């Protein structure tokens, strides 16, 4: 093989390696991205819906990353989009953010919920009325 043919073969091999590497990187990146819908229903019944794309695996982490909720060490969500429910709570009732996956009340917390691609999650203001003593 001549020197010119050898360089040409090396260039072609390099081009193939780079093309394969870029294709694999693109495939891995898109496979790690998940898209989900978030509905937030405020105390006055107004609904805000967003479609979110993320590489996070846990819902709470994605919502913190999107600045929808603040980070919570104890896992309790008290504020959504800056809406703090403390003014709705008193000695007779407690307002809280109810968490739904699809139409079902979630049996996991937001920070423990794995994101499912295409899923729908809802945060809705709910009121618990304390029983009278």
N, CA, C and O atoms as a MOPAC input file, in Angstrom:
PM7 MOZYME 1SCF
protein

 N      0.84400 1    -1.15800 1     0.00000 1
 C      0.00000 1     0.00000 1     0.00000 1
 C      0.90000 1     1.23500 1     0.00000 1
 O      1.88700 1     1.30500 1     0.73300 1
 N      0.54800 1     2.17700 1    -0.81400 1
 C      1.35400 1     3.39400 1    -0.89200 1
 C      1.04500 1     4.29500 1     0.28900 1
 O      0.04700 1     4.13800 1     0.99300 1
 N      1.94400 1     5.23700 1     0.46900 1
 C      1.79000 1     6.16600 1     1.60000 1
 C      0.48800 1     6.96300 1     1.50000 1
 O     -0.16700 1     7.19700 1     2.51600 1
 N      0.10700 1     7.37800 1     0.30400 1
 C     -1.12200 1     8.15300 1     0.08800 1
 C     -2.34500 1     7.29900 1     0.40000 1
 O     -3.28900 1     7.76900 1     1.03500 1
 N     -2.32900 1     6.03000 1    -0.04900 1
 C     -3.45500 1     5.13500 1     0.24300 1
 C     -3.57200 1     4.86400 1     1.74000 1
 O     -4.68200 1     4.77800 1     2.26400 1
 N     -2.45500 1     4.72900 1     2.42800 1
 C     -2.45500 1     4.49800 1     3.87300 1
 C     -3.07300 1     5.66400 1     4.63100 1
 O     -3.84800 1     5.46200 1     5.56600 1
 N     -2.73300 1     6.87800 1     4.22900 1
 C     -3.31600 1     8.06800 1     4.87300 1
 C     -4.81700 1     8.13900 1     4.61300 1
 O     -5.59500 1     8.49400 1     5.49800 1
 N     -5.20700 1     7.79900 1     3.40100 1
 C     -6.62700 1     7.83000 1     3.05300 1
 C     -7.40000 1     6.82300 1     3.90000 1
 O     -8.48200 1     7.13000 1     4.40000 1
 N     -6.85100 1     5.62900 1     4.06000 1
 C     -7.49400 1     4.59500 1     4.87900 1
 C     -7.59100 1     5.06600 1     6.33100 1
 O     -8.62900 1     4.88700 1     6.96900 1
 N     -6.52200 1     5.66700 1     6.85700 1
 C     -6.55200 1     6.17700 1     8.22700 1
 C     -7.59800 1     7.28200 1     8.40400 1
 O     -8.29800 1     7.32500 1     9.41600 1
 N     -7.69700 1     8.15300 1     7.43700 1
 C     -8.69900 1     9.21900 1     7.50000 1
 C    -10.11200 1     8.64400 1     7.47300 1
 O    -10.98700 1     9.09200 1     8.21400 1
 N    -10.32500 1     7.66600 1     6.62800 1
 C    -11.65200 1     7.03700 1     6.55700 1
 C    -11.98800 1     6.32700 1     7.86700 1
 O    -13.11600 1     6.42300 1     8.35000 1
 N    -11.02700 1     5.62300 1     8.44200 1
 C    -11.24700 1     4.95500 1     9.72200 1
 C    -11.55200 1     5.96500 1    10.82500 1
 O    -12.44700 1     5.74400 1    11.64100 1
 N    -10.81800 1     7.06200 1    10.85000 1
 C    -11.05800 1     8.10900 1    11.84000 1
 C    -12.45800 1     8.69800 1    11.67000 1
 O    -13.16000 1     8.93000 1    12.65400 1
 N    -12.85500 1     8.93500 1    10.44000 1
 C    -14.18800 1     9.46500 1    10.15900 1
 C    -15.26800 1     8.49800 1    10.63900 1
 O    -16.27000 1     8.92100 1    11.21600 1
 N    -15.07000 1     7.21500 1    10.40400 1
 C    -16.03800 1     6.20500 1    10.84900 1
 C    -16.11700 1     6.17100 1    12.37200 1
 O    -17.21400 1     6.13200 1    12.92900 1
 N    -14.98500 1     6.18600 1    13.04600 1
 C    -14.96500 1     6.15700 1    14.51700 1
 C    -15.67000 1     7.38000 1    15.08700 1
 O    -16.47100 1     7.25000 1    16.01300 1
 N    -15.38800 1     8.56100 1    14.55400 1
 C    -16.02200 1     9.79300 1    15.04300 1
 C    -17.53400 1     9.74500 1    14.79900 1
 O    -18.31300 1    10.11800 1    15.67700 1
 N    -17.94800 1     9.29600 1    13.63100 1
 C    -19.37500 1     9.20200 1    13.30900 1
 C    -20.09300 1     8.25000 1    14.26000 1
 O    -21.16400 1     8.57700 1    14.77100 1
 N    -19.51900 1     7.08900 1    14.49800 1
 C    -20.11800 1     6.11100 1    15.41200 1
 C    -20.19900 1     6.69300 1    16.82800 1
 O    -21.22400 1     6.54400 1    17.49400 1
 N    -19.14400 1     7.34700 1    17.29100 1
 C    -19.12500 1     7.92200 1    18.64300 1
 C    -20.19900 1     8.99300 1    18.79200 1
 O    -20.89900 1     9.02500 1    19.80400 1
 N    -20.33800 1     9.86500 1    17.80400 1
 C    -21.35900 1    10.91500 1    17.87300 1
 C    -22.77200 1    10.33200 1    17.82900 1
 O    -23.66600 1    10.82300 1    18.51700 1
 N    -22.97100 1     9.30800 1    17.03800 1
 C    -24.27400 1     8.65000 1    16.95700 1
 C    -24.63400 1     7.99800 1    18.28900 1
 O    -25.77500 1     8.09300 1    18.74200 1
 N    -23.66800 1     7.34000 1    18.91000 1
 C    -23.92500 1     6.69400 1    20.20200 1
 C    -24.20200 1     7.73400 1    21.28500 1
 O    -25.07100 1     7.52700 1    22.13200 1
 N    -23.47300 1     8.84600 1    21.26500 1
 C    -23.70100 1     9.88800 1    22.25800 1
 C    -25.09700 1    10.47500 1    22.10800 1
 O    -25.78400 1    10.69200 1    23.10600 1
 N    -25.52100 1    10.73100 1    20.89000 1
 C    -26.85800 1    11.27900 1    20.64600 1
 C    -27.93400 1    10.28900 1    21.09100 1
 O    -28.94000 1    10.69100 1    21.67500 1
 N    -27.73100 1     9.01200 1    20.82200 1
 C    -28.71200 1     7.99900 1    21.22500 1
 C    -28.80500 1     7.90700 1    22.73600 1
 O    -29.90500 1     7.79100 1    23.27700 1
 N    -27.68000 1     7.95600 1    23.42900 1
 C    -27.68500 1     7.88900 1    24.89600 1
 C    -28.33300 1     9.11300 1    25.49600 1
 O    -29.08300 1     8.99800 1    26.46600 1
 N    -28.06400 1    10.28400 1    24.94700 1
 C    -28.62700 1    11.52000 1    25.48400 1
 C    -30.14300 1    11.53200 1    25.36800 1
 O    -30.82800 1    11.89300 1    26.32500 1
 N    -30.67900 1    11.14700 1    24.22200 1
 C    -32.12600 1    11.18400 1    24.04800 1
 C    -32.80600 1    10.07500 1    24.84000 1
 O    -33.96300 1    10.22900 1    25.23100 1
 N    -32.12300 1     8.96500 1    25.08500 1
 C    -32.71800 1     7.87700 1    25.85900 1
 C    -32.84400 1     8.24800 1    27.33500 1
 O    -33.73100 1     7.74300 1    28.02300 1
 N    -31.96900 1     9.12200 1    27.83000 1
 C    -32.00100 1     9.52200 1    29.22900 1
 C    -33.00600 1    10.63600 1    29.49900 1
 O    -33.35000 1    10.87800 1    30.65600 1
 N    -33.48000 1    11.31100 1    28.47600 1
 C    -34.42100 1    12.40700 1    28.64700 1
 C    -35.84300 1    11.85700 1    28.72800 1
 O    -36.27400 1    11.05600 1    27.89900 1
 N    -36.56000 1    12.31800 1    29.76300 1
 C    -37.95700 1    11.91600 1    29.93400 1
 C    -38.82700 1    13.15400 1    29.86500 1
 O    -38.42200 1    14.24400 1    30.26900 1
 N    -40.02900 1    12.96600 1    29.34400 1
 C    -40.98900 1    14.05300 1    29.23700 1
 C    -42.22600 1    13.67200 1    30.03500 1
 O    -42.72100 1    12.54900 1    29.93500 1
 N    -42.72100 1    14.61700 1    30.82800 1
 C    -43.94300 1    14.36700 1    31.60100 1
 C    -44.76500 1    15.64000 1    31.68100 1
 O    -44.27600 1    16.73100 1    31.39100 1
 N    -46.02300 1    15.48600 1    32.07900 1
 C    -46.92600 1    16.61200 1    32.23900 1
 C    -47.14200 1    16.85900 1    33.71900 1
 O    -47.34600 1    15.92400 1    34.49300 1
 N    -47.09600 1    18.12600 1    34.10600 1
 C    -47.37000 1    18.51700 1    35.48500 1
 C    -48.56000 1    19.46400 1    35.48900 1
 O    -48.56100 1    20.48300 1    34.79900 1
 N    -49.58000 1    19.11100 1    36.28100 1
 C    -50.73100 1    19.97600 1    36.52000 1
 C    -50.63300 1    20.49500 1    37.94000 1
 O    -50.38500 1    19.72900 1    38.87100 1
 N    -50.82700 1    21.79100 1    38.10800 1
 C    -50.84600 1    22.38600 1    39.43900 1
 C    -52.19200 1    23.08900 1    39.58300 1
 O    -52.51100 1    24.01500 1    38.83800 1
 N    -52.98300 1    22.62300 1    40.57000 1
 C    -54.31900 1    23.17300 1    40.78600 1
 C    -54.29400 1    23.95400 1    42.09800 1
 O    -54.12300 1    23.38000 1    43.17300 1
 N    -54.46600 1    25.26000 1    41.99400 1
 C    -54.36900 1    26.14200 1    43.16000 1
 C    -55.65200 1    26.10100 1    43.98800 1
 O    -56.63000 1    25.45100 1    43.61800 1
 N    -55.62400 1    26.80500 1    45.10800 1
 C    -56.77100 1    26.82900 1    46.02400 1
 C    -58.02700 1    27.41000 1    45.37100 1
 O    -59.14300 1    27.02700 1    45.72000 1
 N    -57.84400 1    28.32800 1    44.43200 1
 C    -59.00900 1    28.92400 1    43.75800 1
 C    -59.45700 1    28.11600 1    42.53800 1
 O    -60.33400 1    28.55300 1    41.79300 1
 N    -58.85300 1    26.93000 1    42.33100 1
 C    -59.26600 1    26.03700 1    41.25100 1
 C    -58.58400 1    26.28900 1    39.91500 1
 O    -58.84500 1    25.57600 1    38.94600 1
 N    -57.71700 1    27.29000 1    39.84900 1
 C    -56.99300 1    27.56400 1    38.60500 1
 C    -55.97500 1    26.45700 1    38.35700 1
 O    -55.27400 1    26.02700 1    39.27300 1
 N    -55.90100 1    25.99900 1    37.10100 1
 C    -54.96900 1    24.93500 1    36.74300 1
 C    -53.86400 1    25.48500 1    35.85100 1
 O    -54.10800 1    26.20000 1    34.88000 1
 N    -52.66600 1    25.13000 1    36.21100 1
 C    -51.48800 1    25.47200 1    35.39900 1
 C    -50.88300 1    24.15100 1    34.95100 1
 O    -50.58000 1    23.29100 1    35.77800 1
 N    -50.70600 1    23.98900 1    33.63700 1
 C    -50.18300 1    22.73700 1    33.08400 1
 C    -48.89400 1    23.01800 1    32.31900 1
 O    -48.80900 1    23.95900 1    31.53000 1
 N    -47.90200 1    22.18200 1    32.57200 1
 C    -46.62300 1    22.29800 1    31.87700 1
 C    -46.17200 1    20.93400 1    31.40200 1
 O    -46.40700 1    19.92200 1    32.06300 1
 N    -45.52500 1    20.91300 1    30.25400 1
 C    -44.84100 1    19.72000 1    29.78100 1
 C    -43.36600 1    19.93700 1    30.07400 1
 O    -42.78200 1    20.93800 1    29.65800 1
 N    -42.76800 1    18.99700 1    30.78800 1
 C    -41.39100 1    19.14700 1    31.25100 1
 C    -40.52800 1    18.03200 1    30.67800 1
 O    -40.91000 1    16.86200 1    30.69500 1
 N    -39.36800 1    18.40800 1    30.17600 1
 C    -38.36000 1    17.45000 1    29.71300 1
 C    -37.20000 1    17.51500 1    30.68800 1
 O    -36.74200 1    18.60000 1    31.04600 1
 N    -36.72600 1    16.35700 1    31.11600 1
 C    -35.65900 1    16.32200 1    32.10700 1
 C    -34.80800 1    15.07600 1    31.95200 1
 O    -35.23200 1    14.07600 1    31.37200 1
 N    -33.60600 1    15.15900 1    32.48000 1
 C    -32.73100 1    13.98900 1    32.57100 1
 C    -32.69800 1    13.47100 1    33.99900 1
 O    -32.03100 1    12.47500 1    34.28100 1
 N    -33.41500 1    14.13900 1    34.90800 1
 C    -33.49200 1    13.69400 1    36.29900 1
 C    -34.27900 1    12.38700 1    36.35500 1
 O    -35.09000 1    12.10600 1    35.47300 1
 N    -34.03500 1    11.58900 1    37.39600 1
 C    -34.76000 1    10.32800 1    37.54100 1
 C    -35.90000 1    10.44000 1    38.55700 1
 O    -36.88200 1     9.70300 1    38.46500 1
 N    -35.77700 1    11.35000 1    39.51900 1
 C    -36.80000 1    11.53000 1    40.55700 1
 C    -37.59600 1    12.79600 1    40.27600 1
 O    -37.03800 1    13.81900 1    39.88000 1
 N    -38.90600 1    12.71500 1    40.48500 1
 C    -39.79600 1    13.83200 1    40.19100 1
 C    -39.43700 1    15.07500 1    41.00300 1
 O    -39.38000 1    16.17700 1    40.45600 1
 N    -39.19700 1    14.90700 1    42.29100 1
 C    -38.87000 1    16.05400 1    43.13500 1
 C    -37.64000 1    16.78700 1    42.63600 1
 O    -37.61500 1    18.01700 1    42.61400 1
 N    -36.61200 1    16.03800 1    42.23100 1
 C    -35.39000 1    16.65500 1    41.72000 1
 C    -35.66500 1    17.45400 1    40.44600 1
 O    -35.10900 1    18.53600 1    40.25300 1
 N    -36.52300 1    16.91800 1    39.58000 1
 C    -36.86600 1    17.62600 1    38.33800 1
 C    -37.63200 1    18.91100 1    38.63900 1
 O    -37.39000 1    19.93600 1    38.00200 1
 N    -38.55400 1    18.86600 1    39.60400 1
 C    -39.34600 1    20.05900 1    39.94300 1
 C    -38.48500 1    21.12200 1    40.62500 1
 O    -38.70300 1    22.31800 1    40.42700 1
 N    -37.51600 1    20.69500 1    41.42100 1
 C    -36.57000 1    21.64800 1    42.01600 1
 C    -35.71900 1    22.26700 1    40.90700 1
 O    -35.51000 1    23.48000 1    40.88100 1
 N    -35.23300 1    21.43200 1    39.99600 1
 C    -34.40100 1    21.88800 1    38.89000 1
 C    -35.13800 1    22.91500 1    38.02400 1
 O    -34.52900 1    23.86100 1    37.52500 1
 N    -36.44100 1    22.72700 1    37.84900 1
 C    -37.26800 1    23.63600 1    37.05000 1
 C    -37.74500 1    24.84900 1    37.86400 1
 O    -38.45300 1    25.71100 1    37.34400 1
 N    -37.35000 1    24.90400 1    39.14400 1
 C    -37.73300 1    25.97500 1    40.07400 1
 C    -39.24200 1    26.06400 1    40.28400 1
 O    -39.79900 1    27.15000 1    40.44700 1
 N    -39.89100 1    24.90100 1    40.27600 1
 C    -41.32800 1    24.82800 1    40.54400 1
 C    -41.56300 1    24.68500 1    42.04200 1
 O    -42.48900 1    25.27700 1    42.59500 1
 N    -40.71600 1    23.89400 1    42.68800 1
 C    -40.76200 1    23.74200 1    44.14200 1
 C    -39.35900 1    23.97400 1    44.69800 1
 O    -38.36900 1    23.76900 1    43.99600 1
 N    -39.27300 1    24.40200 1    45.96500 1
 C    -37.94900 1    24.50600 1    46.58600 1
 C    -37.51300 1    23.13500 1    47.09700 1
 O    -38.34300 1    22.25600 1    47.32800 1
 N    -36.20400 1    22.96400 1    47.26900 1
 C    -35.69800 1    21.72700 1    47.85000 1
 C    -36.22300 1    21.59000 1    49.27300 1
 O    -36.34000 1    22.58000 1    49.99600 1
 N    -36.53700 1    20.36900 1    49.66900 1
 C    -37.05500 1    20.11400 1    51.00900 1
 C    -36.31400 1    18.92300 1    51.59600 1
 O    -36.39100 1    17.81400 1    51.06600 1
 N    -35.59300 1    19.15200 1    52.69200 1
 C    -34.85100 1    18.05600 1    53.32900 1
 C    -35.77700 1    17.00600 1    53.92000 1
 O    -35.43600 1    15.82300 1    53.95200 1
 N    -36.95000 1    17.43000 1    54.38800 1
 C    -37.86800 1    16.46800 1    54.99800 1
 C    -38.82400 1    15.84100 1    53.98400 1
 O    -39.60700 1    14.95800 1    54.33400 1
 N    -38.76400 1    16.29800 1    52.71900 1
 C    -39.58900 1    15.71200 1    51.67200 1
 C    -40.98000 1    16.29700 1    51.54900 1
 O    -41.72700 1    15.91700 1    50.64700 1
 N    -41.35000 1    17.21900 1    52.43700 1
 C    -42.68000 1    17.82200 1    52.36600 1
 C    -42.65900 1    19.02700 1    51.43600 1
 O    -41.78000 1    19.88400 1    51.52300 1
 N    -43.63200 1    19.07400 1    50.55400 1
 C    -43.75700 1    20.20400 1    49.63500 1
 C    -44.75700 1    21.17900 1    50.23800 1
 O    -45.92700 1    20.84500 1    50.42300 1
 N    -44.29600 1    22.36900 1    50.53900 1
 C    -45.16800 1    23.38300 1    51.14600 1
 C    -45.41800 1    24.56100 1    50.21100 1
 O    -46.33400 1    25.35500 1    50.42600 1
 N    -44.58900 1    24.66300 1    49.16900 1
 C    -44.70200 1    25.78200 1    48.23400 1
 C    -44.56200 1    25.26500 1    46.81300 1
 O    -43.65400 1    24.49000 1    46.51100 1
 N    -45.47400 1    25.70100 1    45.93300 1
 C    -45.41600 1    25.35800 1    44.51700 1
 C    -45.58800 1    26.65500 1    43.73600 1
 O    -46.53800 1    27.40400 1    43.96100 1
 N    -44.66400 1    26.91300 1    42.81900 1
 C    -44.65600 1    28.18300 1    42.07100 1
 C    -44.75600 1    29.37900 1    43.00900 1
 O    -45.38600 1    30.37900 1    42.66500 1
 N    -44.15200 1    29.29400 1    44.17000 1
 C    -44.16300 1    30.39500 1    45.12400 1
 C    -45.43800 1    30.50200 1    45.93400 1
 O    -45.55600 1    31.38400 1    46.78400 1
 N    -46.39700 1    29.62100 1    45.68700 1
 C    -47.67700 1    29.64500 1    46.40100 1
 C    -47.54200 1    28.85300 1    47.70300 1
 O    -47.54900 1    27.62200 1    47.69700 1
 N    -47.42000 1    29.57600 1    48.81200 1
 C    -47.28800 1    28.98300 1    50.14200 1
 C    -48.68000 1    28.90700 1    50.75900 1
 O    -49.41800 1    29.89200 1    50.77100 1
 N    -49.02500 1    27.74400 1    51.26400 1
 C    -50.38900 1    27.52500 1    51.75600 1
 C    -50.58800 1    27.87100 1    53.22900 1
 O    -51.67000 1    27.63500 1    53.76800 1
 N    -49.59000 1    28.41500 1    53.88400 1
 C    -49.69400 1    28.65000 1    55.32800 1
 C    -50.85400 1    29.57600 1    55.68700 1
 O    -51.41400 1    29.45500 1    56.77700 1
 N    -51.22300 1    30.48700 1    54.80900 1
 C    -52.33200 1    31.40500 1    55.11700 1
 C    -53.69000 1    30.69800 1    55.12600 1
 O    -54.66300 1    31.22900 1    55.66100 1
 N    -53.75800 1    29.49700 1    54.53100 1
 C    -55.01800 1    28.75000 1    54.50300 1
 C    -55.15100 1    27.79200 1    55.68300 1
 O    -56.20200 1    27.17900 1    55.87600 1
 N    -54.09400 1    27.66500 1    56.46300 1
 C    -54.10700 1    26.74600 1    57.60400 1
 C    -54.33500 1    27.52200 1    58.89800 1
 O    -53.87000 1    28.64900 1    59.06300 1
 N    -55.06400 1    26.88400 1    59.80400 1
 C    -55.31000 1    27.49200 1    61.11700 1
 C    -55.58100 1    26.37100 1    62.12000 1
 O    -55.24900 1    25.21500 1    61.85600 1
 N    -56.18700 1    26.70200 1    63.28000 1
 C    -56.41800 1    25.66900 1    64.29600 1
 C    -57.56800 1    24.72800 1    63.95500 1
 O    -57.81100 1    23.76300 1    64.68000 1
 N    -58.28200 1    24.99700 1    62.85700 1
 C    -59.40600 1    24.14000 1    62.45100 1
 C    -59.11600 1    23.32700 1    61.18900 1
 O    -59.76200 1    22.31200 1    60.93200 1
 N    -58.15200 1    23.78000 1    60.41600 1
 C    -57.86100 1    23.09800 1    59.15700 1
 C    -56.40500 1    23.27200 1    58.75800 1
 O    -55.70700 1    24.17900 1    59.21100 1
 N    -55.97200 1    22.34700 1    57.87300 1
 C    -54.61600 1    22.40800 1    57.35100 1
 C    -54.67700 1    22.26700 1    55.83000 1
 O    -55.26900 1    21.32400 1    55.30500 1
 N    -54.05900 1    23.21400 1    55.13600 1
 C    -53.96600 1    23.13600 1    53.67900 1
 C    -52.66300 1    22.42400 1    53.31900 1
 O    -51.64100 1    22.61600 1    53.97700 1
 N    -52.70700 1    21.61100 1    52.28000 1
 C    -51.50400 1    20.89300 1    51.82800 1
 C    -51.60100 1    20.62400 1    50.33100 1
 O    -52.67300 1    20.71500 1    49.73300 1
 N    -50.46400 1    20.29300 1    49.74800 1
 C    -50.42000 1    19.94600 1    48.33200 1
 C    -50.60900 1    18.43900 1    48.19500 1
 O    -49.71500 1    17.66400 1    48.53400 1
 N    -51.76400 1    18.03000 1    47.70200 1
 C    -52.02400 1    16.61400 1    47.43700 1
 C    -51.30900 1    16.24400 1    46.13200 1
 O    -51.27300 1    17.03500 1    45.18900 1
 N    -50.74700 1    15.04500 1    46.09000 1
 C    -49.93900 1    14.60500 1    44.95600 1
 C    -50.59900 1    13.40400 1    44.29100 1
 O    -50.88200 1    12.39500 1    44.93700 1
 N    -50.83700 1    13.53200 1    42.99000 1
 C    -51.48300 1    12.47300 1    42.21200 1
 C    -50.57200 1    12.01700 1    41.07500 1
 O    -49.86500 1    12.81800 1    40.46500 1
 N    -50.60700 1    10.71900 1    40.80600 1
 C    -49.96300 1    10.14500 1    39.63700 1
 C    -51.09700 1     9.65400 1    38.75800 1
 O    -51.82000 1     8.72500 1    39.12000 1
 N    -51.25000 1    10.28400 1    37.60100 1
 C    -52.43900 1    10.03000 1    36.80000 1
 C    -53.64000 1    10.52700 1    37.58200 1
 O    -53.64700 1    11.66600 1    38.05000 1
 N    -54.65700 1     9.68700 1    37.72900 1
 C    -55.85000 1    10.05500 1    38.49700 1
 C    -55.81300 1     9.54400 1    39.92900 1
 O    -56.76100 1     9.74800 1    40.68600 1
 N    -54.72900 1     8.88300 1    40.30500 1
 C    -54.65900 1     8.23500 1    41.61300 1
 C    -53.81100 1     9.01900 1    42.60200 1
 O    -52.74800 1     9.54300 1    42.26900 1
 N    -54.32000 1     9.08300 1    43.83900 1
 C    -53.53900 1     9.69900 1    44.91000 1
 C    -52.25300 1     8.89300 1    45.05800 1
 O    -52.29100 1     7.66900 1    45.18800 1
 N    -51.12100 1     9.58000 1    45.03700 1
 C    -49.82900 1     8.89000 1    45.04100 1
 C    -49.56500 1     8.20200 1    46.36600 1
 O    -49.92000 1     8.71600 1    47.42700 1
 N    -48.93700 1     7.03000 1    46.29700 1
 C    -48.54700 1     6.33700 1    47.52500 1
 C    -47.05000 1     6.48500 1    47.78800 1
 O    -46.49200 1     5.82100 1    48.66000 1
 N    -46.40700 1     7.37100 1    47.01500 1
 C    -45.01100 1     7.73400 1    47.24600 1
 C    -44.92100 1     9.25300 1    47.32300 1
 O    -45.78800 1     9.96500 1    46.81700 1
 N    -43.87300 1     9.73200 1    47.95700 1
 C    -43.64100 1    11.16200 1    47.99900 1
 C    -43.03100 1    11.65300 1    46.69400 1
 O    -42.51400 1    10.86200 1    45.90600 1
 N    -43.09400 1    12.94800 1    46.47300 1
 C    -42.56900 1    13.52400 1    45.23900 1
 C    -41.08100 1    13.23100 1    45.07500 1
 O    -40.62100 1    12.93700 1    43.97100 1
 N    -40.32800 1    13.31100 1    46.17200 1
 C    -38.88100 1    13.10500 1    46.08000 1
 C    -38.51100 1    11.62400 1    45.97200 1
 O    -37.35300 1    11.29900 1    45.70900 1
 N    -39.47800 1    10.72100 1    46.17000 1
 C    -39.23400 1     9.28200 1    46.04400 1
 C    -39.83400 1     8.70000 1    44.76500 1
 O    -39.67100 1     7.51100 1    44.48900 1
 N    -40.52100 1     9.52200 1    43.99000 1
 C    -41.21500 1     9.03300 1    42.79500 1
 C    -40.28700 1     9.05500 1    41.58200 1
 O    -39.75300 1    10.09900 1    41.20800 1
 N    -40.10600 1     7.86800 1    40.97100 1
 C    -39.34500 1     7.77900 1    39.72800 1
 C    -40.17900 1     8.36700 1    38.59600 1
 O    -41.37700 1     8.10100 1    38.50100 1
 N    -39.55400 1     9.15500 1    37.75000 1
 C    -40.25300 1     9.75100 1    36.61200 1
 C    -40.48300 1     8.68200 1    35.55300 1
 O    -39.56700 1     7.95500 1    35.17000 1
 N    -41.71100 1     8.60400 1    35.09300 1
 C    -42.07200 1     7.71800 1    33.99500 1
 C    -42.29400 1     8.57800 1    32.75900 1
 O    -43.07300 1     9.53000 1    32.79300 1
 N    -41.61200 1     8.24400 1    31.67300 1
 C    -41.76000 1     9.00500 1    30.43900 1
 C    -43.22600 1     8.99400 1    29.99800 1
 O    -43.84500 1     7.93300 1    29.90600 1
 N    -43.77400 1    10.18200 1    29.72600 1
 C    -45.14900 1    10.31000 1    29.26500 1
 C    -46.18600 1    10.37700 1    30.37800 1
 O    -47.37700 1    10.51100 1    30.09700 1
 N    -45.75900 1    10.28600 1    31.63300 1
 C    -46.70400 1    10.28200 1    32.75800 1
 C    -47.28700 1    11.66700 1    33.00300 1
 O    -46.77200 1    12.68100 1    32.53200 1
 N    -48.38300 1    11.67000 1    33.76100 1
 C    -49.03200 1    12.90900 1    34.17700 1
 C    -49.05100 1    12.94800 1    35.70200 1
 O    -49.51900 1    12.01500 1    36.35400 1
 N    -48.53900 1    14.03200 1    36.25600 1
 C    -48.49700 1    14.22800 1    37.70200 1
 C    -49.29100 1    15.49300 1    38.02800 1
 O    -49.30900 1    16.44900 1    37.25300 1
 N    -49.94400 1    15.47900 1    39.19100 1
 C    -50.73700 1    16.63000 1    39.60500 1
 C    -50.45300 1    16.98000 1    41.05000 1
 O    -50.36900 1    16.10500 1    41.91200 1
 N    -50.30700 1    18.26700 1    41.30500 1
 C    -50.24800 1    18.82100 1    42.65100 1
 C    -51.49200 1    19.68100 1    42.80800 1
 O    -51.72900 1    20.60800 1    42.03300 1
 N    -52.27700 1    19.36000 1    43.82200 1
 C    -53.56900 1    20.03500 1    43.99600 1
 C    -53.72600 1    20.45400 1    45.45300 1
 O    -53.47500 1    19.66600 1    46.36400 1
 N    -54.14000 1    21.69000 1    45.66500 1
 C    -54.38300 1    22.15200 1    47.02600 1
 C    -55.57400 1    21.38000 1    47.58800 1
 O    -56.63100 1    21.28000 1    46.96500 1
 N    -55.36700 1    20.84500 1    48.77100 1
 C    -56.44100 1    20.13100 1    49.46300 1
 C    -56.46900 1    20.65100 1    50.90000 1
 O    -55.47000 1    21.15900 1    51.41000 1
 N    -57.61800 1    20.51700 1    51.53600 1
 C    -57.80300 1    20.99000 1    52.90700 1
 C    -58.20900 1    19.81200 1    53.78600 1
 O    -59.16300 1    19.09200 1    53.49300 1
 N    -57.46900 1    19.63900 1    54.85500 1
 C    -57.84600 1    18.64300 1    55.87000 1
 C    -58.45600 1    19.40800 1    57.03300 1
 O    -57.83300 1    20.30900 1    57.59400 1
 N    -59.68300 1    19.04000 1    57.38900 1
 C    -60.37500 1    19.67400 1    58.51200 1
 C    -60.16200 1    18.78400 1    59.74400 1
 O    -60.48700 1    17.59600 1    59.73800 1
 N    -59.61200 1    19.38900 1    60.79000 1
 C    -59.35600 1    18.64300 1    62.01600 1
 C    -60.68200 1    18.23500 1    62.65100 1
 O    -61.63900 1    19.00900 1    62.63800 1
 N    -60.74300 1    17.03400 1    63.20200 1
 C    -61.98200 1    16.62100 1    63.87700 1
 C    -62.19300 1    17.47800 1    65.14500 1
 O    -61.24900 1    17.85600 1    65.83800 1
 N    -63.44000 1    17.75300 1    65.39900 1
 C    -63.76900 1    18.53800 1    66.60800 1
 C    -63.57600 1    17.67000 1    67.82900 1
 O    -63.90000 1    16.48200 1    67.82300 1
 N    -63.03500 1    18.28500 1    68.89500 1
 C    -62.80900 1    17.49800 1    70.11100 1
 C    -63.96800 1    17.59000 1    71.06000 1
 O    -63.93700 1    16.98500 1    72.13200 1

